[in-house]
Amino acid sequence: MSPEIPDEDPIILFDGVCNLCNGFVQYIAPRDTEERFYFASLQSDVGQELLERHDLPTDALESVVLIEGDEAYVKSGAVLRTAYHLGLPYRLLWPFRVFPPRLRNWAYDFVAARRYRWFGKKDQCMMPTGNVQDRFLE
């Protein structure tokens, strides 16, 4: 049975075994005071379904993904859009969207390629707790 996937609220897909990616989710969740964001790991059935639905690779995606309705944002676009939704002071990053995605994503890819070496890797996906657990689509 597939869990119900929200149509209106933004969904953040992340690498569930990456410590940096888990830290990103742990950072976002308490700052999402309106509890709008839902979360799913890229490796989960829900994550795979959403990637397929948005014509994104299901086997080699090394990016955080933000799903908003019919739109999917990857890499720096996902990070900037997430910051926008969080409001101030995070919304101050929004003007960086004027930089060409190729330039923004170069910096993103540089960190992403080294994330396991720098931040480590988990043996299994994070198990959410508290009110964050209610917003995990697993």
N, C-alpha and C positions, 0 to 999 in steps of 0.2 A: 504494500500500500504506500503510495507516494504522499508525502506530507503536502499540505496546501501551501502553495507558493504565492505570497502576496503580489498583487498586480500594481498597487499604487506606491508602496513603500520601497525605498532603495535597499538593495541587497548587496552586501560585500562578500565576494568570493576570495578566499585566500589559501595559501599553501598551508595545510593543516599540520605539517611536520616541521615547518620552518619557525625557529624561535623569533626571528625578526618579524615575520608575518603575524605570529601569535601576539607579539608585543604590540603590533599595530592595532589589532582587534581589542586587546586589553586596554589600550590607550583611548580608542574611540568610544567604547561602550559606556564608560561613566560620564563622558562629555556629551553624549547624545541624550540630553536632558528630556527631550520629547519622546525618546525611545522609538524613533522612526526607523532606524537601521535594523535589518535582519542580517544574519551571518550564515555562511556555509563554507565548508572547506572545498577546495577545487577537487579533492579526491572523492568526495561524497557523491551519492547517487543524485542528490539535488544539484550539487555543483556541476556534475557532468551533464545533467539534463539542461541546465541553464546555459552552459557553454554550447551545447549542440543547438539549442533554440536560437542562439545569437550567432551561429556560424563561426564560433571560435574553436581553436584546436583543443581537443580533450586530453591529449597525451603529452604535450610539450609546452604548455603555457607556463611561463615563469613570470607571472605578474599578478598583482592584485587586480580584481575586476569589480567594477561597480555596475550593477544592473539597475536601470530605472525605466520601468515600462518596456518599451520596445528598443531602448537605447542601451548600449553596452560601452563602457569606458574602460580602457586598459592602461596600465603603467601610470605615467605621470598624470594623464587625464583623469584616471580614477582617483588618485590622491588629491588633485586639485578640486575635483567635484565633491569629494567627501568633505574637504575643508570648507568649501562653500556652504554645504548643508549644516555644518556645525555652528555656523555664525561666528561672531567676533570672539576672540582675536584671530581665529583660524581663517576666517574669510579674507584676511589680509593677504593670503597667498593667491587669491583668485586672479589678480592682475598678471601673474606669471603665465596665464593661458595664452597671452599674446606672443610668447616666444614660440618659435616653430617646434612642433612635436618632436621632430628629429633631434633637436638640441636638448629638449627636456628629457626625452627618453634615453639619450646617451648617458646622462647622469644616473637615471633610474636603472638602466641595464648594467652599468658599472657596479653598482651596489648589489643588484640582484644576482649577478654572476658570482659574487663572493659571499653571499649571505650565509651559506652553511658554514664556510670556513671561518667567517668573522663572528657569527652569532650562534652557531651550532644548529643541531637538528634533533628533533624528538623521535622516539621510536614509534609513536602513534599520535593521532590527532588529539588536540587539546579537548578536555572535557570541561565545558562551561559550568559555572555555578551561579547562584543567585538569580536575579532578574534577567541576566544575560542569557541564561539557559532557555528561557521562554522565547528568545529571539533567534535561537539557532535552528536552522532548517536541516536536520539530519535524519 
